[in-house]
């Protein structure tokens, strides 16, 4: 009887673990995104070079949390100085497109290039949520600090 109870309990734990591990990953909230951008602004104002290094450090949990990360590009040229993937560093944000043909990079550049320094601007685009192929609305908060434009994006729902 004990063996059957133990086997049932173990089976239940395995099923619960399997369901939890295949569930959609927990996404950050809009408040988490805004807080990360505020930390990025503070870091940029204190020391731009050190801040960019921190933003590009994949182990830095202050600037990379769940689906959130800080990205930056220089103004006026638009070349990435910080991004989740080092492959894009040095490429131009204005060339970034999301299929089928959304010029999200140009929209990101335009949103912040004309804003006053320190003014947080927003724009929305659709992007697949992690672990799915279905697109969902994603909101981006961007700010200009000196010659850097930086942003954080989060899923709206």
N, C-alpha and C positions, 0 to 999 in steps of 0.2 A: 504494500500500500504506500509506504514511504517513497519507494523508488518511483512509483507512478506519479505521486504528488510532486516529487523533485523534478521528474521529466517534464511534467506539465508546466511547472514554474520556469524551468529553463527554456522551454519552447516559447512561453509567453514573453520572456525577456528578449529572446532572439528576435521574435516578431516585432516587439516594440522598438528595439534598436534598429531593425531594418526599416521600419516605417519612418523613424526619426532621421535616419541617414539618407533616405531617398526623398525626404520632404524638401520643399523649396527653401533655399538658404535664407536666413534672417537678413533682411535689408535694413540699412540705416534709415533714420527718420529725417525729415526736413530740418528739425532742430539740430540733429547731429551734423548735417551738412553745413548749416550756418555757423555752428560752433567751430568746425574745422576751418572754415574760411576765416573766421575771426582770429584763430591761432596763427594761420598762415600770414595774415596781415601784420600781426604783431612781430612775427619772426622776420618778415621782409623788412620792416622798418628798423629792426635792431641790427640786422646784418644780412644783406641780400645774398651774398655768396654762400654763407652758412645755411641760410634758409633753403636755397635751391638744392644744396647738397642733401639736406634733410628730406625735402620733398621727393627726391629721386632715390632715397634709401628704402628699399623694399621691406626692411625690417623695422622701420620707424612707425610704430603704431599711432603716434600722435598725428601723422599725416596720411595714414593708410589704415582704414578700419572698415571691415566688411566690403561693401561695394563702393566705398568712398575713397577718393585720393585727390590730392591737389595737383593741378596741372598749371603750367605757366608758359607764356610766350613773350618774347621781347617786342617792344614797340619802338619804332613803327614797322619793323620788318616782318614780324609775325612768326619768327622761328621759335619752335618749342625749346624751352630751357629746362622744363620739368614735365615729366609725364609718367604714368604708371609703367609703360614699357619703354626701355631705353632705345628701342629701335626708332622711335619717332623723334628723339632729341635731335635738334638741328633742322628738321623738316618744317615746312611752312604750314601753319594752321589753316590758312586760307584754301589749301588744297585738299583738306580733309572732307570726305563725302561719305555719307551713309547710304547704302543701297536702298531704293533703286537709284536715286540721284539727288539726295538731300544735301545741299552745300552747307552742312552744319558748321564747318570750320570758318567759312566766310561770315556766317551769321554770328558766330562767337566773336570773331574779330570786330565786326561792325558794332556789336552791342557795347563793347567796352572801349573801343578806340575813341569814340566821341563823348564818353562820359567824363565827368569831372574826377580828378584824382580822389580816391577814397569812397566814391559813390558806388554802391553795390547795384548792379544791373542783373536782370534775369532774362532768360529765354527758355523755350521748351522745344523738345524734339522727341521722336519715338526711337526706342532702342530695345533690343531683346533683354529681358530680365535674365540674370544668371541662372543657368540650368534649364532654360526654356528657349524656344524659338519664337515665341509670341512677343511682339513689340508692345511696349507700355510707355506711357508718357514719362519723360525724364526732365527735370527742371535743373537748370544750371544757374548758379550764382557766380558772378564775376566782378572783379574789382581791379582798378589800376593803382599800383603803388610804384611811383617813380617811372622807370621805363619797363616795368614788368606788368603784365596783365595776368591775373591768376584766377582760377575758378575751381569750384567743386560742384559735381552733379549728383543728384539723388533721384530715385524713382518716386513719383508723386503718389502712387498707390500700390 
